[in-house]
Amino acid sequence: MGDEKKEKREAQRIFFSVEDDVKGTFISPDSQKGSLTGAVINLSESGVGLVLSKDETKKIRKGDYLILTQLNGIKGLEALTNIKAEIKWILDNPALGFVGCGCEFHDLPEPMREAIQTFIDSWSLEKIG
């Protein structure tokens, strides 16, 4: 019985460390909740993984929608703005000083999808070479 764990994701992802200083700024469609900024730890054309301060996560819940308004720290992806993202999971381990969060992009325009894939392809070549 060789049940191997299979990757559920279809899109190729790239990973960042917190030291890479890649940041995503999001707003809630509910303007009362304001904005939140987190460290981007992974990115694909299907979504983004974030590390947030525990204070930031008081504003969000699984299933909420956010709008990515700004991505800082990645040259070539400055045009990624106004992207709708759904919070798919939140990992809040009391032993950690931060919270992990996974967001799935919705209605990503094709030019933005292509820009992410081009960046991932060049990033992968750079890391190999």
N, C-alpha and C positions, 0 to 999 in steps of 0.2 A: 504494500500500500504506500506508494510514493507520492502522497499528496504534497505537492510543492506549493508554497505560498506564491500566488501570482500577483503581479502588480496590477491594480485595478485601473490605474490612470492610463489614458490613451496618449496624452501629450507628453513629450519629452520635457523634463524640468531641469533647471540649473539651481544650484544651491549657493547660498552666500553665508558667510559668518557675520555675526554682529559687528565684528571689526571692519568688515567691508563697507560699513556705513551706508547701506542702501535703505532708504526710508520711503514709506508710502503714507500719504495723507488721505484720509477718507472723511466724507461728511455723511450724515444720515439724511435720508429724504425727509425725516421729521426734524425740521430746522431747530427745534427746541433742544435736541441732544448735542448740537455743536459738532466739532470735528475731533478726530483722533489720529495720532501718528504712531506708527510702529516700525520696527526694524523688519525689513523683508528678508526672510531666510530661504525662500524658494520662489521660483516664478516659472510659469508655463503659459501657453496660450489658453489654457483652460482655467487658470486661477493663480492665486498667490498665497504663500504661507507667511504669517507674521508672528513676531514676538512683541507683546504689548506689556506695558506696566499694569499692575493690578488695578490701579486707579482708572486707567482707560477702559478696562473691561466692565466697569460698573455701568457703562453706557450701552452695552451691547448684549445680545443673547443669540443663541443658535437660531437660525431661520431669519434673522434680521437682514435687511438689505442696506448696503452702503454704496456710496459712489466714490470711486478712486479719483481724486482731483489732482494729485501730483505724485510723481515718482522721482525721487532724488538719488543721485549717486550712480546712475547708469547712463553713460553717454550713448546717445542714439535712441533712447526710449523716452525722451522728454515729452513726446507727443501723446503719450498714454494719459489721457485725461477724460473725465466724464464717463468712466466705465462702471457699469452696474455690477455689483458683486454680492453674492449671498453668503452669509456666514454658515458654513457647513459643519464646523466643529469648533469647540473651545476646550482646551486642556488647561485646567487650573489645579495644579498640584500644590497643596499647601507648603510643601517642602521647598518649592522654588520661589524665587523673588519676582517671577514674571509669569505671563500667561501665553500659551501658544494658541493660534487661531488660524483656521483654514478657510479661505474664501474662494468660491467658484464664480468666474466671470459669466455674465449673461449678456447676450446681444452684442458681443465684441465685433466691431466693424472689421471687415476683411483686411484693410490696410494696417490696422493695429495688430491683428493676428499675424500677418506677414512680418511686421517689424519685430515682434517678439520672437518668431521662429528664426528670422535672420540673425538676431542677436544671439540666440541660443546656439545656433550653428557656429557662429564665429567664436563664441565663448568656448565651446567644446574644442574647436580646432586650436585655439590659443592654449588651452590647458594641456592638450596632447603634445603640441609642438613645443 
